[in-house]
Amino acid sequence: MLYVSALLMRKVMVDNPSFREVIHMRKKWLVPCVSVMAAMTVFIGGCSGGGSTPTAAEKPKAQGEAPSAGAENNLNFPLAEPVKLKILANTAPQVKKNYNEMQMFKELKEMTNVDVEWTQVGWEQLAEKKNIVIASGDLPDAFYGRGVLLDQEIVKLGSQGAIIPLEDLIEQHAPNVKKVFEQRPDFKTMLTATDGHIYSLPTFVERDFNEIPSVLFINKKWLDQLDIAVPTTTDEFYEALKAFKEKDPNGNGKADEVPFSFLFNNAQNGSNSLAGSFGIKLDDPRNNLYVDNGTVKYAPEQPEYQAYLEYLGKLFKENLVDQEVFTHDQNTYLTKVRSTDVPIGAFFGFSKISIFGGLNEDYVPVPPLKGPDNKQGWLRMPAAVSKGSFAITSSNEHPEVTMKWMDAMFEEMLSFQFEIGPIGLTVKENSDGTFEKMPIPDGMNSGDFKHSEAPGNGATVMVLKDMVKRLIDEQADEKRKYYEMYDPFASREVIQDMLWSAEDGEKLAAINLDLNGRNGYHASTFAKFVMNGFSDADWDKHLAQLKKLRVDEYVALYQKYYDAANGK
């Protein structure tokens, strides 16, 4: 199957007249019997015709009611007559123009004859804009864009009938969505509300290597200078940090080395993975929960967590760890790591390319350290599924057309291009089926280029692993190496993100604010225990306080949804 964007076809036609045959094929392709499933695919083959059936939009429909099962199963694109939709879109900050001016949406319009009037809203203004639109009752026909609706908004708007159930529309008009659901049935589970309906569709790019968000890097140049091997245990790591502090490995005659730094409770830059060396299977920075043989546990109330805090406290007391780990922000932290003026021996980060802009050979990754009981573990965070990335409202008079239009963008090659940019412009296809990024034009950065002809980070797409692997990407290759190192030690028992009922969501939010909020109990207690130390009596008081903050109810709520997701 050959995929060619219109932009690429025009370029190729100029460069090679023999490719006019491709253009001829494309004209044959743009006939009414071509379905959206093949909307951007040049192919040879027939298609079945069929008479028109009145759409659900032509019949009276109660607010929030899904279209009937018999609604226009033979809808074909491009439409004989144009349909206009009003759509509110969550738009990435790098986008500089109207979506209708972008190559990808121009082609989509040509293939479907669906005309969209976009209301593009930046991430920072999105909440305010949604509140105004929802309060006024003047709803768009659809919401579009990565995370345009929050989980609680999906549940609330669905229960109120403001957005409609999609499962019947998916069955009738969304073969690409159905295909993804067959490949990833967990998506369907995550998208199904407690009332049994699917009200939204997601954005998901399956970069599985990003499930391992953090890497522990250590300065190999300093280790070699001091004739020390890369640490394999927590004790060896401690000794290496002590040598960094005391033996002037950068050779400037000053005691200016910072042996170790991190950013507290941060997925990419936090020390959470070190908890695995003490028996905590997974210390998720979002909720500090993990699963142990099917049982959800709150990490900060486990005895293994006590041992982890004591270890960090030892490092802090001996000035082997940056004294600002609880106060610096991400920008400050990364500036320190990059700076030659603040020499750092070891740190947590996402990748060397993301931090240094290249493969800094001074630093090497440290394998999972063996703890006092020879335990090893590492943080795994499932790739995020932005569940609220597309929804159809009760104001929409063309729900079938809207679903089929959206489904076109879930075809794997289209999803790839809506996220990364058009083939022939931002990426080129090689003869072996791989893709590589095109040179960035002068006067543009990578973000501007990616978003010049596609919605990019704001797109509603589903790009699965096989497609991701076809893109040649230096940073992805670097991350895959770390993934292979840490993956065997990272727990596979994870809490999948699901839609909670409104009642349970409110309970969770109230408990979470006190327990795990930015200035909540966990943050303050963790910092206090590491900086000042703590006794067994202090630990007992800590456990008692967790009970007062309803930690048992917190764990029980997550257990309920974990069990539901796993068919229990």
N, C-alpha and C positions, 0 to 999 in steps of 0.2 A: 504494500500500500504506500503510495507516494503522497507526501504532505507538502504543499507549497503555498506560502502566503502570497497574497496579491502583490505586495511590495516586491518580494523576491521574483515573482513571475515577470513583473514589468522589467526588472533589472536584467534578468536572464534573457528576455526577449531582445533587449537592446544589444546585449553582449553576444547573443547567439540566435540568429533568426530561426534556426531549426526548432526552437522551443515554442514557436507559434502554435505547434500542435498541442502543447500543454494548454495554451489559452483557448484553443478550440474545444478541448475537453472540458475546460472550466465552464464555457458557455453552455455546453450540453448538460453540465452538472446543475446549472442554475435554472432548473425547470421545476414546475410545481410538484412533481411527484417525488422530489428528493426530500427526505426527512432531515430534521435538524441533527439527528444522530450522525449524519454524514456531512453536516453543514460546511465543514472546512476540509473535507477529504476528497481528493481527486480519485475517482474510482471508476471501474467498468462494471456494469451490472444493471439489471432492470429493477423496477419498483412497482409495487401494486397500486392500482388506482382505487377509487372508491368514492361513493357519493358523499355529500356533506350531510352531517347530522347537526341539528340545532345544538348550540353550545349551552352550557349551564348558565352563561351570562344572559342568554335570551329569555330565561325563565325566571319567575320570581324566586328569590332566595333569601332566607333569613340571615341576619347578620352572623357571620362566623361559620355558616354552614358550608361544608365541603361540597364541591360539584358532584352531581349524580354520576353513578357508575357508567351510564350510557353516553356520557358527554364526549362527542366528537373524537372517537378513537382514531379516525383517519385524517387527522389534521396534518397538512403537509406544508413545507416551506420551500421556496418563498411564498408568502401569502399572495393571493390574487389581488386583494385590496389591503393597503397598509393599516396596521393597528398602532395606535399611539398609547404609550404607557408613561406614567409619571413615577419616577423612582428616586428615592432618597438614598444617597450613597455615602458610606464612610470612606473618606479619601485619604490616601497616604500623603504626608506633607511634601514629598518630593514631586508630586503631580503639579504641573504648571499650566495645564490647559483643560478645556472641557473634554469630557470623555468622547463626545461625538466627533472631535477632531483627531482622535487617536486612530492609528492604523487598524488595531484589532477590532475596535467597535465599528469602524467604517465597514470592514469586511463582514462583521456579524450582521449589520443592517442590510447589506447587499444580499446576504444569503437568506435572510428571514423576512424581510420587508416589515420589520418591527421598528418603529420610530420611538426613541426614548427621549423624554424631556428630563434631564438630570438635575437634581438638586445635590450638589457635591458639598460635603461638609467635612472640614478637617477634624482630626482626632480630638483636638483640644476643645472644639466648639460642639462636638457631637451630642453630649448629654443635654446641654441647654436647648439645642435645636429639637431633639426628640421630645423633650418635655413640652415645648411649645406646640409641636405638631400633634402630639397625642392629646394634650389638654383641649386643643381647639376642635378636635374631631375631624379635621380636614386631613385625612390620611392620604399618603401617596398610594399608588397601586402596589408598590413593593418596597421592601428595604433590601439594600444590596451592600456588600462589602465586608471584609474580614472583621468579625466581631461587632457588626453594626448594632446588634441587640445583645444585651447582657442576659445571662441565664435567667435571672429573676424577671426580666422583661418578657422573655419568651413565655414563661409560665403565666405571668399576669395577663399579658395581651391575648394569649391563647384562651385562657379561662373566661375572659371578657368578650371574646368573639371578635376582637379587633384584627387579629390575624387568623387565618383559616387553617384547618387540618390539611396536610399535604399527601397523606399516604395513598389516597385513591388517585390523585393526580400523578404521583410518582409511578404507580402501577400502570397507568394508561399512557403517560406522555413523557416518561423520563427513563429511557433504556440505559443511559449512561450512569445515572444514579443507581439504578437497580444492579448494574454490573459491579459498581463499587461496593454496594451492600453485600453482594454475593462474595466478593473477595475479602471484605472486612465487615463481617456481621456485627462486630463490636460497635461500629459507627451507628448502626441502626438502634442498638441498645442505648447508646449515649444520647441519641436524639429523641428518644421516645419519652414523653412526659408521663407523669404518674397516672394521668387519665387515659393513657393508651394511645394518644395522638402524637404525630410528628408535626410540629409547627414551623420548623426551620430546617435549613440545610447548611452544611458547614464549609469552612475553609480548612484544608489540611494538605500539607506538603510533607511527605513521609521521608524525612531525612532521619532514619533510625539512628544514625551515629550521633545525632544531637541529643539522644536520650541520656547520654553521659555528658552532662553539661560542664563538669569541672575536671581540670587536670592539675595535679600537683607537679610544679616545675621546680627544679633545683639547679643552681649554678654549677655546671660541670667544670668550668674553668677554675673555680675556687676549689672544688673537690680535688682536681688534679694537682693544683698548687700545694695542697695540704696532704696529698697522697692518701685520700679517703675514697672508698668505693661508694657508689650510689647506695643509699640506705635501703634496707629491706625490712627493718623492724622499727617500731616506735622508739626503742632504746637507741638504735643506730641513728635515727633521725635526730633525736635529742643530742647525741654526741657530735653530730655534724654541725648542728646549729651552734653548739657551745664553741666548737673550733672556729666557726665563722666569726663569732663575737670576739674571741680572745687572740686569734693568731694572724690578724691583719691579712686576709687572703687577697685583698685588692692591692696590697703592697704600697700604699701611700703613706704609711707611717702614722695613720690616724685610726682611732677606734670609732670609725664612722659607719661601719657595716650594720645593716639591719638584717639579722639572721632570717626572719620569717615574717610574712605579712599575709593578711587576708581581709575580706570584707564580711562582717558578721551576717550570718543567715542569708547569704546570697547564693543562688543556684550555681552561678558560674564561678564566682570568686570567693565563696565562703568555705569554711573549714568543715562543713557538714559531712563530707565523705570520710573524714578521720574518725567519726563515730563508729564506722564499720570495723575498725581495728579493735574495738572494745565490745563488739557483739551486737551493736545496734544495726539491724539489717538495712535500714534506710531512714535517714533523718531528713524528711522532706521540708525544705525551708518555708513552704506555704502553710503547712499545718502541723509539722513535726510528728506526723503519724507514719507508721509502717505496718506491714502485715506479717505475722509470724504463724505459718501453718494455718492460714485461714482466719486468724484472730487479729483484729485491728488493735494496735497498741499506741499509746502516746509516749514517744521516746523520753521526754524529760521526767517521767516518773519511774523509769526503769533503773535498776542498780547499775547496769552497764553504762548508762548515761552519766551516772555519778562518777564512774571511773574515767570517762572521757573528759568531764569537766575538771577533774583533779589533774589530769595530764596537761591540759591547756593552762590550768592555774600554775603548774610548775614552770612551764615555759614563760608565762607572763612574769612571775615573781623573779626569775633570773634574767629578765630583760632579753630573752631570746625571741620574743615576738614583738612586733610593732605595738607600741603603747597606744596607738590611735585606732586599733581595729574596730572599736565600738563607736567611734565618733566620725571618722572620715567617710565621705560619700564616694560614689563610684568614680567620678571624675578625678578626685584627689588620689584615690587608690591607684588608678591606672597611670596617672601622671608619675606617681612614685615608682611604680614598677618599670616604666619606660625610662626614667631619668638616670643618667650616669652620675648625677650629683647625690642621689640617695641609693647607694649600692645595696641591693636586696639579694639575699642568698636563696630563699625559697618562697614561693607564692602559689596561690591558686588562680587559674585563669581558664578561659574557653579554648584558646589556641594561640600559638605563637604569632601566626599571621594576623589574627584579630587584634593582638596587643602591640606587636612591633612592626607590623606591615610586611614582615618577611620571616623566614625560618631562622631566627636568631640561634646560632649554633652554640652560644654560651650556656643555654639552658636545655636540659633533658627532662623527660617525664619520669616521675617516680612511680613504680608499681605499687599496688595496694600494700600498705605496711602491715606486717604481722604484729598483733598486739600481745599483751602479757600472756594470754591463753592461746596464742597462735591463730587468733581469729583474724579474718580479712573481710572487708566489705567495701562497697563504693556506692555513691549516690546514683540512682537511676530515676529519671523523671520522664514519664511517657510523653512522646511528642504531642504538643498542644493541638487540640481540635477546637477551633473557634466555632462553636455550635450555632451561634446566632448570626450567620453570614448571609442568609437570604430568607425572606418571608414574604408571603402574599397577603395583602390586607383584604378586609371585607368590602372595601370600596372598589376593588378591582372588578371590572366588567368582563375581563378576558383572562380568567385564571388558567385555562388550558394553554392558551398561547404563551402566557407568561412562564408557565412551568416548562414548556417545550423550548422556549427561548433560553431559559436558564440552563436546561439540560444540555444544550449545545455546548456551553462553555465547560461542561464536565467531561466532554470527550477528551481523552488523555493528551492528545497533541495540542488541542486548543487550550486546555488548562495550563499546560506547560508554557505556552506562549503568552497567555494572559498574565502569568506570574513573572516570567523572565524577560518577555519582549518578543517581537516577531522574528521568526526565522528569516535570515537575510539582512536583518538590521542590527539587532543586539547579539544574536547568536548565529552561527552557521552550522549546517549539517554536513558531516563528513561522510565519505563513501562507506564507512563501516557502521553507520547508524548512530555514531556518537555526535555530540554537539560541543562546540567550544565558543567562548565569548569573543565577540568582535572587538577590535580596538576602540577605545573610548575617544570620541572626537575631541579636538582641542576646545577648551573653554567649558567642558562638561566634566562632572565627576561621575563615578559609577552609578550612584543613586539617580542622578538626573537622567543618565542615559537609559537605565533600566525602565524608568517611568515616562520616557518621552513618547512612546507609542503604545503603552499598555498600562493598566492600573497597578501592576506590580504588587507591592506589599498590601495594597488595599483590595486586591482581587478576591472574588469568590471562586475558588478552584479546589479540585481534588487531584493532586499529583502523587501517585503511589511510587513505591521504592524502585520498581523496574525502570520507570521513566527518569527518576532522579539520577540513577546510576549512569545514564547516557550523557549527562552533562559533565564535561571535563572541567574540574574545579580544584585548584590547588589547595584551598582551605578545606574543602570537603575531603580531599585525599589525606590531608594531615589529620583531620578529625577521625577518619576511619581507622587510622593506625592506633589512636588512643582508645577508640571504641573496642578494638580487638584486644587491647591490653586490659581494660577494666571490665568489659562485659561479663566475663566468666565469674566475677566476684560481686556483681551487682544483682540484688534480689530481683526475681521476675514476678514476685507477688506485689502487684502495685494496685493502688486505688484508682480506678478509672473515673474520669470526670463525668458525672451524670446530672440530669435535670432533677432537682429536688422539688418537692411540693412547696407551695407558698408557705404553708405553716412551718414545715421543717426548715425551710430556708431562713425564715425569720428567727427561729430558735438558734440556728447555727451562727447567724450573723451576730446575734447578741452575745453568745458565749465567746465567739472568736475574737471579738473586739477586746474583751477583757483579757483573754488568755493569750492570744497570738498576734494582737494588733501591733502596729509599729512601735507604740509606746506601752504595750501591754505587759502582763506579768512575766511572760517567758523572756522577753528581751531584757528587761531590767534585772531579772534574777540571774540570767546567764552571765551578763556583764559583771554583776556584783560578785558572783561566786568565782569567776575566773580572775578578776582583778584583786579581790580581797581574801580569797580562800574561804573555806567553810568547814564546819565540824559536822559530826554525825547528827548532833542535835539540830543544827541548821537544816540539814537535809530532811529530817523528820518534820520540821515546821513547814518546809517547802511542800512536802507531800500532802500535809493537812490543808495548806492553802489551795492546792490544786483541786482538792475535793470541794472546797467552798466555792471555787470558780466553776463548778459543774463539769469537771473534766470527764467524769463517768458518763454523763449525758452526751457530751461532745463525742466521745468514742462510740457510744451506742448508736448515735445518728449515722456516723460513717459506716459502722458495722452493718446497719440496716441496708444501706445503699450498695455496699460492697457485696453483700449476700445476694441482693436483687440482681446485680450485674453479672453475678456468677451462677445464677439459676438456683439459688438456695431458698 
